[in-house]
Amino acid sequence: MRVLLVGSGGREHAIAMAIARSPKLTELFIAPGNPGTAQYGKNIDIKVDNITDLIKFAQENHVDLVIPGPELPLVKGLTDACNAVNILCAGPTQEAAQLEGSKSFTKIVCDAANIPTAQWQEFTNCDAAISYLKTQTFPIVIKADGLAAGKGVIIAADFTEAEQTVKDMLGGSAFGQAGHKVVIEEFLTGEEVSLFAFCDGETAVLIGAAQDHKRIGDDDTGPNTGGMGAVSPPPFFDKAAQEHALDLTVRPMLKEMSQRETPFRGVIFAGLMLTDKGPYLIEYNTRFGDPEAEVLLPRLQSDLLEILFNLSQGKLAQSEIKFSDQAGICIIMAAKGYPGTPTTGGVISNIEAAEALPNVKVFHAGTTMNNNELCAAGGRVLCVSVLHDDLAKAQEIAYQAVRKIEWKDGIWRNDIGNRALRK
């Protein structure tokens, strides 16, 4: 099978690794890819949102299956474009991808399907939003309706902060077009987890769960990021609890989307808050998470290519899907300045020494080759992932591996996994 994987981050490096294990694979192309994905296939210089050139390449190279990594090509209609030329695509249509592309769309689906979620209102008018805030209790959650690279959610501690956030989004340029509509919702308390499933329009099959660490600093301090590390599975959220959460938050969504004649096929990522009243949906993402993919996919014991091929045709039941019971942990090495303006260009070395430790894999998230040297080229740059029977041991090995990598501009959290271990 000839495959085109779309994306360039740590998630795509992890997907490429899993796809490359398949005996069904004949050739793997990654657009645009990174130095890490290059060890598993051929990187192609096409941007993820250049749908026209992606389709042209897929046709000219007789691609059998397109696998979207990030959300942007999905929201821009990559699957629809594939369908138009009879190429299979393992992702949702543009309309179904609105589950990630629009926070208000998700809330409407949740209400229709009786999925537990926070009380909410949507606004495009600044004055109306501020008037609503005057009637609310704090903290409160304010979300840019559209895509904002994982950074469009603000938890406002008081009215003053909430008012300024609304002005910045609706009246200013914060988050650009994504913030021209906002969803304001009640603040939920509990443990936040990420739940993943393969979906083929009718059926959802559990992948597993992970707990991301969003804030830049230890002890969950500082601004939100795209994710600074993850643990899988969270020790307090076992398989029975995960299946129960699927029954509450994913399977009703699939039924509702089918009734709307926009069936969802692909990987669903349900962000959940485990409250005293049970799991509540925070948001959907319509693809693997990053960095969650880097702890989930190393645990996959089945053939990912076969699963995605069957999923794209509504035949998920034909796939055997099995994951290891080992614990996974990953630690993001980011660049100084992230999540603001990161320091790029620094030389990175000694990854081989890190990967010589037991069950360590270093995924490339934002790297480039410059004069035959590996260099930082983004905010989140590397993801150090470890599997072990014991989470505490996995954490110990992961930090040993991080310290072996030489990169003067690297920063990371020192407490990834502590919360799960305390539980």
C-alpha positions in Angstrom: 0.0 0.0 0.0 1.2 3.5 -0.9 0.5 6.0 1.8 0.7 9.8 2.1 0.9 11.0 5.7 0.2 14.8 6.1 2.0 16.7 8.9 5.4 17.7 10.3 5.3 17.3 14.1 6.0 14.7 16.8 2.5 13.2 16.2 3.4 12.5 12.6 6.8 11.1 13.6 4.9 8.7 15.9 2.3 7.8 13.2 5.1 7.2 10.7 6.9 4.9 13.1 3.7 2.8 13.6 2.8 2.8 9.8 6.3 1.7 8.9 5.9 -1.5 10.9 3.0 -2.7 8.7 3.7 -5.5 6.3 1.1 -4.0 4.0 3.2 -0.8 3.4 5.0 -0.5 0.1 5.9 3.2 0.2 5.4 6.0 2.7 5.4 9.7 1.8 5.3 12.4 4.4 4.3 16.0 3.6 6.2 18.0 4.6 7.6 15.7 7.3 10.7 16.4 9.5 14.1 14.8 10.0 12.6 12.2 12.2 10.0 11.0 9.7 12.7 10.7 7.1 13.9 7.5 8.6 10.6 5.8 7.8 9.7 7.3 4.4 10.2 10.1 1.9 9.6 13.7 3.0 7.7 15.8 0.4 7.9 19.6 0.4 4.2 20.3 0.4 2.5 22.3 3.2 -0.3 20.7 5.2 -2.9 23.2 4.1 -2.0 23.1 0.4 -4.9 20.8 -0.5 -4.5 21.2 -4.3 -0.9 20.1 -4.3 -1.4 17.3 -1.8 -4.2 15.8 -4.0 -2.1 16.3 -7.2 0.9 14.5 -5.5 -1.4 11.6 -4.3 -2.8 11.1 -7.8 0.6 11.3 -9.6 2.1 8.8 -7.1 -0.8 6.4 -7.0 -1.4 6.8 -3.3 -3.9 4.3 -1.9 -4.5 6.0 1.5 -4.0 9.6 2.8 -3.6 9.9 6.6 -4.1 13.4 7.9 -2.1 14.3 11.1 -3.0 17.8 12.2 -6.4 19.5 12.2 -5.8 22.3 9.6 -6.0 20.1 6.5 -9.1 18.4 7.8 -10.9 21.7 8.5 -9.8 22.9 5.0 -11.4 19.9 3.4 -8.6 17.4 2.6 -10.9 14.4 3.0 -13.5 15.9 0.7 -10.9 16.5 -1.9 -9.7 12.9 -1.6 -13.2 11.6 -1.9 -13.7 13.7 -5.1 -10.8 11.8 -6.8 -11.6 8.4 -5.3 -8.6 8.3 -2.9 -9.2 6.9 0.6 -8.6 9.2 3.5 -8.5 8.2 7.2 -10.0 11.4 8.5 -13.4 13.2 8.7 -14.9 15.4 6.1 -14.8 19.2 6.3 -18.2 19.3 7.8 -17.5 16.6 10.4 -14.2 18.2 11.3 -16.3 21.2 12.6 -16.3 19.2 15.8 -12.8 20.7 16.2 -13.1 23.7 13.9 -16.0 25.3 15.8 -16.5 25.2 19.6 -20.1 26.3 19.2 -20.9 23.5 16.7 -19.6 21.0 19.2 -21.8 22.4 21.9 -24.8 22.2 19.6 -24.1 18.5 18.9 -23.6 17.8 22.6 -26.9 19.4 23.5 -28.7 17.4 20.7 -27.1 14.1 21.8 -27.5 14.7 25.6 -23.7 14.6 26.1 -22.7 16.0 29.5 -20.9 19.3 29.0 -20.5 22.7 30.7 -23.3 25.3 30.4 -22.4 27.7 27.6 -23.4 30.7 25.5 -21.9 31.9 22.2 -21.2 35.6 21.3 -20.0 37.7 18.4 -20.9 41.0 20.0 -18.5 42.3 22.6 -21.1 44.3 24.6 -23.5 41.3 24.8 -20.7 39.1 26.0 -19.7 41.5 28.7 -23.3 41.9 29.8 -23.5 38.1 30.1 -20.2 38.0 32.1 -21.8 40.4 34.7 -24.3 37.7 35.6 -21.8 34.8 36.0 -19.6 33.4 38.7 -15.8 33.0 38.4 -13.5 31.5 37.3 -15.1 31.2 33.9 -13.8 29.7 30.6 -13.6 31.8 27.4 -12.9 30.0 24.1 -12.1 31.3 20.6 -14.6 29.5 18.5 -12.2 28.5 15.7 -8.8 26.9 15.5 -6.1 28.6 17.6 -3.3 26.0 17.7 -4.3 24.7 21.1 -4.0 28.2 22.7 -7.5 29.7 22.2 -8.8 28.8 25.7 -8.6 31.3 28.5 -9.6 30.6 32.1 -10.5 34.0 33.5 -10.1 34.2 37.3 -12.4 37.3 37.7 -14.6 39.7 35.8 -11.8 42.1 35.0 -9.7 39.4 33.3 -12.8 38.0 31.5 -13.8 41.4 30.2 -10.4 42.1 28.8 -10.2 38.6 27.2 -13.5 39.2 25.4 -12.4 42.6 24.2 -9.1 41.1 23.0 -10.9 38.3 21.1 -14.0 40.0 19.8 -12.8 43.6 19.6 -9.1 43.0 18.9 -6.9 40.7 17.0 -6.2 38.0 19.6 -6.4 34.6 17.8 -7.4 36.4 14.5 -10.5 35.1 12.8 -10.7 32.2 15.2 -11.6 34.6 18.0 -14.3 36.6 16.2 -16.9 34.3 17.8 -16.4 33.2 21.4 -18.0 30.5 23.6 -18.3 31.4 27.3 -18.8 28.4 29.5 -18.9 27.4 33.2 -15.6 26.3 34.8 -15.5 22.6 35.6 -13.4 21.1 38.3 -11.8 17.7 38.5 -9.1 15.7 36.7 -8.6 16.5 33.0 -7.9 13.6 30.7 -7.8 12.9 27.0 -9.8 9.9 25.6 -9.1 8.5 22.1 -11.0 6.2 19.8 -11.0 5.0 16.2 -14.3 5.8 14.5 -15.7 4.6 11.2 -19.0 6.5 11.2 -21.0 4.0 13.2 -18.6 2.4 15.5 -16.1 3.7 18.1 -13.2 1.4 19.3 -11.2 2.5 22.3 -7.6 3.5 21.7 -6.9 4.6 25.3 -6.5 7.6 27.5 -3.7 10.0 28.3 -3.2 13.0 30.6 -1.5 16.0 29.0 0.4 18.7 30.9 -0.6 22.0 29.2 1.1 24.8 31.1 4.7 25.7 30.4 5.9 25.6 34.1 6.2 23.0 36.8 3.2 22.6 39.1 1.0 23.8 36.2 2.2 27.4 36.3 2.5 29.9 33.4 0.7 30.1 30.1 -1.0 27.3 28.2 1.0 25.5 25.5 0.3 22.9 22.9 1.3 20.4 25.6 4.5 19.8 27.6 4.3 16.1 28.2 1.8 13.3 28.7 1.2 10.1 30.6 -0.8 7.1 29.3 -2.9 5.6 30.7 -3.7 7.8 33.7 -3.7 5.3 36.7 -7.0 6.7 38.0 -8.8 6.2 34.7 -8.9 2.5 33.9 -10.3 0.7 30.8 -13.8 0.2 32.3 -13.9 4.0 33.1 -12.7 4.8 29.6 -15.4 2.6 28.0 -18.0 4.3 30.2 -16.8 7.7 29.1 -17.0 6.6 25.4 -20.6 5.6 26.0 -21.3 9.0 27.4 -19.3 11.3 25.2 -18.3 9.6 21.9 -20.9 7.0 20.8 -23.8 9.4 21.2 -21.9 12.0 19.1 -21.4 9.4 16.3 -25.1 8.7 16.3 -26.0 12.4 16.1 -23.5 13.0 13.3 -24.9 10.1 11.3 -28.4 11.5 11.8 -27.1 14.8 10.4 -25.8 12.9 7.4 -22.2 13.9 8.3 -20.8 10.7 9.7 -17.5 11.0 11.5 -14.6 8.8 10.4 -11.2 9.1 11.8 -9.6 9.4 15.2 -11.6 11.3 17.8 -9.9 12.9 20.8 -12.4 13.7 23.6 -11.0 16.2 26.1 -12.8 15.3 29.4 -13.1 16.6 32.9 -13.7 13.9 35.4 -16.0 15.7 37.8 -17.8 14.6 40.9 -20.9 14.0 38.7 -18.9 11.9 36.2 -17.1 12.7 32.9 -18.0 15.9 31.1 -16.9 16.8 27.6 -14.6 19.8 27.4 -14.0 19.6 23.6 -13.4 17.3 20.7 -10.3 17.2 18.5 -10.7 15.3 15.2 -7.2 13.6 15.1 -4.5 12.2 17.4 -3.3 14.6 20.1 0.2 15.9 20.2 2.0 14.9 22.5 -0.6 12.2 23.4 0.2 10.3 20.1 3.8 9.9 21.3 2.7 7.8 24.3 -0.3 6.1 22.8 1.1 4.8 19.5 4.2 3.1 21.0 1.7 1.0 23.0 -0.1 -0.1 19.9 0.5 -3.8 19.1 -1.8 -4.0 16.1 -1.3 -2.9 12.5 -2.1 0.9 12.4 -2.1 1.0 8.6 -4.7 -1.8 8.4 -6.8 -0.1 11.0 -6.8 3.2 9.2 -7.4 1.6 5.8 -10.5 -0.2 7.2 -11.7 2.8 9.1 -11.6 4.9 6.0 -14.1 2.5 4.4 -16.4 2.1 7.4 -15.1 -1.4 8.1 -13.4 -1.0 11.5 -14.9 -4.2 12.7 -12.5 -6.1 10.4 -9.5 -4.8 12.4 -7.8 -6.4 15.4 -7.0 -3.5 17.8 -4.7 -4.3 20.7 -2.6 -2.1 23.0 0.1 -2.9 25.5 -0.8 -2.5 29.2 2.6 -0.8 29.8 2.7 2.7 31.1 3.9 5.4 28.7 5.3 8.9 29.5 6.7 11.6 27.2 8.4 14.8 28.0 8.5 17.8 25.6 11.8 19.6 25.1 10.8 23.1 24.0 12.8 26.1 22.9 13.5 29.1 25.2 10.8 31.7 24.7 8.0 29.2 24.0 5.0 29.6 24.0 5.9 33.1 22.9 8.7 33.6 20.3 11.0 30.6 20.5 14.8 30.6 20.1 15.5 28.7 16.9 18.6 27.5 15.1 20.3 25.9 18.0 22.2 22.7 17.3 20.9 19.5 18.9 23.1 16.4 19.5 23.4 13.1 21.4 19.9 11.8 20.6 21.5 8.4 20.0 22.7 8.3 23.6 19.2 9.1 24.8 17.7 6.3 22.7 20.2 3.8 23.9 18.4 3.8 27.3 15.7 1.1 27.7 12.5 1.6 25.6 13.3 5.3 24.8 12.2 6.9 21.6 12.9 10.5 20.7 10.3 12.0 18.4 11.0 15.1 16.3 8.4 17.9 16.7 10.2 21.0 15.5 13.5 20.2 13.9 15.4 20.8 10.7 18.7 19.8 9.1 21.2 22.7 8.5 24.6 21.9 7.1 24.2 18.2 8.2 23.4 19.3 11.8 20.1 18.8 13.5 18.7 22.2 14.6 15.7 23.5 16.5 13.1 25.0 14.2 10.0 25.5 16.4 8.5 26.0 19.8 8.1 22.3 20.8 11.2 20.7 19.4 11.6 17.1 20.7 9.4 14.6 22.5 11.2 12.0 24.7 8.9 9.0 25.1 9.4 5.9 27.3 7.4 2.7 27.9 7.8 0.6 31.1 5.7 -1.8 33.2 6.0 0.8 36.0 5.1 4.5 35.5 7.6 5.7 38.2 10.4 3.8 36.4 9.3 5.2 33.0 9.5 8.7 34.4 13.0 8.1 35.8 14.3 6.8 32.5 12.6 9.6 30.5 14.4 12.3 32.5 17.7 10.4 32.2 17.2 10.5 28.5 16.3 14.2 28.4 19.5 15.1 30.3 21.6 13.1 27.8 20.4 15.3 24.9 22.7 18.3 24.2 20.9 21.5 23.2 21.7 24.8 24.9 18.3 26.4 24.2 16.2 23.5 25.5 13.6 23.9 28.3 11.3 21.3 29.8 9.1 20.6 32.8 10.5 18.5 35.6 7.2 17.2 37.0 5.6 15.3 34.1 3.8 12.3 35.6 4.0 13.5 39.2 0.2 14.2 39.3 -0.6 10.7 38.0 1.9 9.1 40.4 0.3 10.9 43.4 -3.1 9.5 42.4 
